[in-house]
Amino acid sequence: MGAFDLLRIAGSALGMHQTWLDALANNIANVNTVTSTSQPAFQSQMVIASARPDGGVQVAGIALGDPAGRLVQDPANPLADADGYVRTPDMDLASQMTQLVMAQRGFQASVQVTKDAQDTYASALQIGRG
């Protein structure tokens, strides 16, 4: 693997992790979104990553959560139906936060690989000047 391959692979990982972080931030911001039972629930976004032939990673797609969500009884809510139910997203905040930590760690690892590759290139240039 060449030196520039490291930057390309780390760059692809940065892009994928950024997309994952953006999707998780959107999910977390909407975890308490309530709709009426006649409307679809907020659909969580799940990033699908796949390996590239060149060793990098790419976002293969975004899967959406179930629009049926969960029915929750909340008769005091102005959006509640005649039986007192509202529709909430079918996602768990704890799971989203766990994934957020994983995405952050992956992003940080990719940044570190990029920094290490840059330091290696700088050292090689210094050797060439000497």
N, C-alpha and C positions, 0 to 999 in steps of 0.2 A: 504494500500500500504506500503510495506516494504521500509526500508531505501535504500537498494541496488537496488530496483526497480527504484528509482529516477535516479541513475547513469546510469542504462541500458537505460531508456527512453531518458534521456538527451544525452547519447552517440549516440543513433540512430538518434536523431534530428541533432546532430552535423554532422554526416555523410551525411544526406540528404541535409542539408544546404550547406555543402561543395560542393556537386555535383551540386547543383543549382548555387552556386557562380561560379564554373568552367564553367558551360554552359553559364552563362551570360557574363563572361569575354570573352569567345570565340565569342559570338554573337557581343559584343561591338567592339572587335578587327576587325571583318569582316563586320561591318555595311556599309562600303564604298567599299566593294569588287565588282568589275565590271567584267563581263564576256561578251563574244560575245553572240549574240542572238542565235547562234547555240549550245551553251553550257548551262547547268543548272546553275541557280543562287546559291549562297551560301545558304544553308538551315539552318535557325536558329534552335537552340536546345531548347526544352521546357521540363523541368523535370516534370514528373508525379509522385506525391507522394501519398502514400496510408497508411492507418492505419494498424498496425500489431495487431494480436489478443492479444498480451501481453501489449498493451498500447503504444508501440513505433511507429515509423514511418519508412517507407522504400521508396526507389526509385522504383516505379513500372515499370518505363520505361522512355524512352526519345522520345518525339515526334519531328519530323522534320518539318520545315516550307515548304512552297510550292516551289518546284524547278523551277517553272515558273517565280517566282520573279515578278519584275516590269520592264516594258520596259521604258527606259528613253532616250529622244533624246539628244545626245551628239555627234554631227558630228565631233568635233575636236578630239575625243578619237580614238586612233589607233585600238581599238577593235570594233568600230562602223561598222554596216552593211551598205549596199548600201543606205538605207534610213536614216542613221545617228543614229540608235538606238543601245543601249547597254542594257544588263540585269543586274539589281541590286537586292539585297535581298529584300524580302517583309517583312521588319521589321522597326520599328520606334525606333530611338535612345532614345527618351524621355521615351517610355514604358520600354525599356531595363534598363534604369537608375533607373526608379521607382522600378522595380522588384529587381534591385541590392540593393537598400536601404532596401527593405523588407527582402531580403535574409540575408543581413548583420545584421539586427536587430534580426532576428530569430537565427542566429548563436550566437550573443552576449548573447541573453537570455538563450540559452542552456549552454553556458560557465558559466554564472552566476549561473544557477541551479546546475551545477557540483561543482562550488566553494562553494556554500552554503551547499551542501550535505557533502563535505569534511570537512568544518568547523564544521558541526553538529557531524560528526563522531569523529573528534579530541576532541570536547568538551565531548562527551560521554566517550572517552578513559581517559580523564583527571579525570572525575568523578569516573571512575572505579579504578584509581590509588590512589585516595584520601582516 
